[in-house]
Amino acid sequence: MLTFGLVACVAATVIAAIDFVLSLPLWFLYRTDGAEFQFATTAEWIPSVGVQYLFGVDGFAVLLILLTTLLGFIAVYCSFTAITEREKEYYVFILLLQTGMLGVFCSLDFILFYVFWEVSLIPLYFLVGIWGGERRLYATVKFFLFTLFGSAFILVALFMLYFEGANYLPQATFDFVQLEAVQEQFSAGTSWTIFLLFYVGFGILAGIWPFHTWSPDGHASAPAAGSMMHAGVLMKLGAYGVLRIGFQLLQDQPVAGNGLSFRGGLKRWSRIEMVVEKVVGHTMIVGSAERPADPQKKQKLQGFPTGTVGRKIFGIQEPVHSVLQLFDTWEKKWR
């Protein structure tokens, strides 16, 4: 018998499949020898304050877009039998979650970036709060409070970028490309402050110590599809923010004598992480440890993403010269 829930499920699956198919040409059409940001779309939004509807992708974003659309399709498809109540609302939130994440990866205007950032967080509140497990209320409130503070830090950092860039541009703007062109003129203190704000704001969603404690509860309480999108893409938004803004935007002058383009964000990241290196090691151990007493497999797996983040941080602690060579190679390949 054809039910409304079945219709909603089939419609969402078709939409997710179309999204994935439409994203595939990016892999073949993106030119590594072309402009840094391609497939650009620009329109005026709030010109009085320099806000634009500005989209564009580079090689990094293309890969994340393909990952998002693929996992989005799998998440919708695997919910056929798992979700048996309020199906319409469930699939709306799943597709809205995917829309927000895709918007983050495509946005080149920071206000647009921030709007999509919030759009990607809101659906997860409802997915955990309505279709979650026994501790869904606790997990939802905890996730809300952590991401609320994280979003506040990001918003303050964005406006600091905006006002600092206004000192070196004809008109104040939130345009990523224009701000990147003048970032070398920023004072060292301002760059450090902005980076630290972004580090905290993005680090909360990425699950970086000591902002990771919301993640295990979120994984354990979320429905299977929500947990998949949570671990597969949503936590990567935080790492994407640090890489895109901390590494790419907030650069420093080249280091004398080595001929390499020293990423200022990389230097800041390394200094910060060296301070908490031992604690991150503890995070790796605790995050990767199973909990044998828990009867549910999701409880045993809930710490793995946190442990993974710890291993990624230790990867950045390799000799700086080698890391710089790697970034230089990627830069030449993808630009």
N, C-alpha and C positions, 0 to 999 in steps of 0.2 A: 504494500500500500504506500502510495506517495504521500509523504508527510512534509510539513513545512520545514522541519529540521533537516530532512534529507535534501530538500531543494536548496537550503542555505549552504549545506556542506558541499554539494555538487557545484554550486555557483562559485563558492570561495576557491574550490580546487581548480576550476577552470581559470579563474582570474589569476591565481598564483602561478599556474602553468604558463599562461600568456606572459606574465611578468618575466618569468625565466627565459622563455623563448625570445622575447624582445631584448633581453640583456645580452644574449649571446653574440650579436653582431659587434658589440663593443670590443670583444677579444680580437676580432679579425680586422676591424676598421681603425683601431687605434694605431697610430704610427709612432714608433719609438724615435724616429728621426725628425718628427714634427715639433709643433709647439708644446710647451710643457702642459698646458691645460687645453684640451680639445673638446669638440662638441659644445662650445660655449653658447649660452642663451642669456641675453641681457634685456632687461626692461626696467623702466623707472618705477619705483615703489614709493619712497618718501624722499624725494630729491632735496627737500629743505635741510635734511640732516645727513645726507649722503648715504641713504639706505637704498639698495637696489635689489631687484630680483635677478640674481647672478648665479648661473649654474655653469659648471665645467668639471671635467675629470682629467686626472693624470693616470699613469699606469698603476699606481698604488690604489687609487680609488676604483679603477676598473675591476681589479681582482676582488675587492671587498664587495662590490655591487654584485658580481657573479655569485659569490659565496652567500650573500643575503637572499637573493632570489631563489637559489637552489634550496637552501635550508627552509625558506618560507614555504615553498611547494611541499617539501617533505613534512613540515610541521602541520600543514593543513590536511594533507592526505592521511597522516597517521592519527588524526583526530576523529576519523569516521565512526569508530566504535567507542572511543574513549569518552567522548562528550555526548551526553544524552539529555541534557536540560539546558535551556536558554541558548540553543545552538546559534541563532541569528546573532545575538550579542557577542558570543564567543568569537565567531569568525570575523565579525567587524573589528574587534580588538586585535586579532592576529594580523589582519591586513593593515590596520592602522599602525601597528608596531613596525611592520615591514616598511610601510611608507615613510615613517619617521627616520628609520635607519638609512634608507636610500637617500633621503633628503640631506642627512648629515654628510654623507660621502660625496654628494654632488655640489653642495653649497660653497660658493666662493665669497659670499657676503656674510660677515660675522653675525649680523642680526638674523638673517635667514638661517644660518647655521644654528643659532641658539633656539629659534622657534622649532626647528625640526628635532633638535636635541630634546626639548621638552615633550614634543609629540611622541618621541620614541619611548619616553619613560612612563607617561600616563597610562597607556594600555596595560603595562605589566602590573600596575597597582590593581587593576580590576581583574586581570587573569589570575593573579595569586589570591586576591581577596574573595572572589566569587567561586572559582573552580579549583582552589587550592586544597591542601590537606587539612589535618586537624589543627595545626598551628598557623593557619593562613592569616588570621587577624594580627597576630604578633609579628609575623614575617612582613606583612604589608605595611604596618606602622613603622617598623624598623627601616624598611626599604625607603619609605616616604621621607623619614627624618634624615637619613644619610644623604639621599639624593637632593633633598631640599637645600642642605648646607653646601653640597657640591655645586649645585646650580648657582647659588649665591656667589660663591668664589669665582666661578667662570664669568658671571655677569660683571662683577667688579673688574676682573682682568680685561674683559672686552672693552669696557669704557675707558680703562687706563690706556689701552692700545689706541683707542679712538682719539683721545685728547692728546696723547703724545705724538701720534702721527700728524695731527693738525698743525703742529709746529713746523713741519717740514713739507707739507703738501699745500697746493693752492686752495683746496677745500677739504674740510674734514670728511672722512669716509670710513666705512667699514669694509672696503674692498680688500680682500686678502692680497691680491697681486700688487696693488699700489702700496700697501703697508710693508710688504716684503721688500719693495724697492728702496725704502728709506729707513729700514730697521737698523742699519749699521750706524745711523746717526743718533740712535737712542742712547741715553746715558746708561752706564753699566748698572747703576742702582735701580733705575726704572726697569731695565730688562730683567734683572734678577727678581724684582718684586713681582712682575707680571708672570714670570716663569713659575715662581713658587705658588702663586694663586692658581695657575693652570694645573700645576702638579697635584695640588690638593683636590681641586674640582674634578679633574679627569681621573685622578688616582682612586677616588671613591668608587666610581663605576667600574674601573679596571680591576678592583680588588687588590690594590697594592697596600701593603702594611703601612700604617695601622688602621686602614680604612676598609678592611676586608670582612669584618665580622657580620655584615648584613648578608653576604653572599651565601654561606651555607644554609641559612634559614630560607632564603629565597629559592635556592635550588630544591630543597627538601619539600617545600610547600607548594611550589608551582606545579600545574599540570604538565604532563610529559612534553607537549609541544612548546609550552611556555618556557620550560627548563631548557629545551633544545635551543630555542632562539636566545635565551638568556646567556647560556654558556658559549654558544656558537658564534654569536654576532654582537649581542648587546654589550657584553663586557669588553669586546674589542673596540667599541666606540671610545672608551676611555684611553686605551693605548693609541688609537688613531689620533685622538686629540693631542696627546703628548708628542707623537711623531710629527703630525702635520704642523702644529703651532710651536711646540717647544723646540723641535729639532730644525724644522724648515724655516719658520718665520723668524725666530729669535736667534739669529746667527751672530758670530763674532768675526773679527778680522782674521785673515789667514795667519797661521802660526809661522813665525820666521824660521827659515831654514829647512822645513820639510816639504814645502811646495804643495801642501794639501789644504783644502778648504775646510778649516776647523769648524765644525758645527758647534755653535755656542750652546745650544740646547743639550747636545751630547755631553759637553763639558760640565754643565750645571747638573744634569742627570747623574753623571758619574760621581760628582762631589757629594750630592745628597745621598745617593745610595751607599757610598762607602761609609757614611756615618751610621747607617742602619743595617749594614751588611750582615752582622751576626744575627740580628733580629729577623731579617728576611730568611736567613738560613733556618731559623726556628719555624718560620711560616711555611717553608717548603716541607719540613718534616711533619708538622702538625697538619698542614693542608693535604698532604698525600697519604696520611695514615688512615686506614680503614677503621670503622667502628664496629667491631665484631658483635657487640651486644645489641645493635640495632637490627630489628627484624626486616626492615625495608631496605632494598638495595639502593634506592635513591639516597638514603641516609649515609650509606657507605661511600657513595660516589660524590657527595656534596662538597668535600674539601678538595677534590682534584683540581678544579680551575684555580683555586688559590695557590696550590703548590706549583702549578704551571707558571703562574705569574712570577713566583719566586725564582724559578729556573730561568725565566726570561731576563729577570733583573741581573742574575749572576752572569748571564751571557754577555751583558753590557759591561761587566767588570773586567773583560779581557783587556789585554794591552791596548791603550788608546790608539797607538799608531796603526795597529791592525784593523781596528774598528773604523778608523778614518779612511783607510784604504778601501775597505768594503763599501762605505757610504760613497766614496768618490767614484767607485766602479758603478754602483747603482745609478748615481746621478748622471754619468755619461751615457749609460745604457737607456735610461727611461726619458731623458730629455731630448 
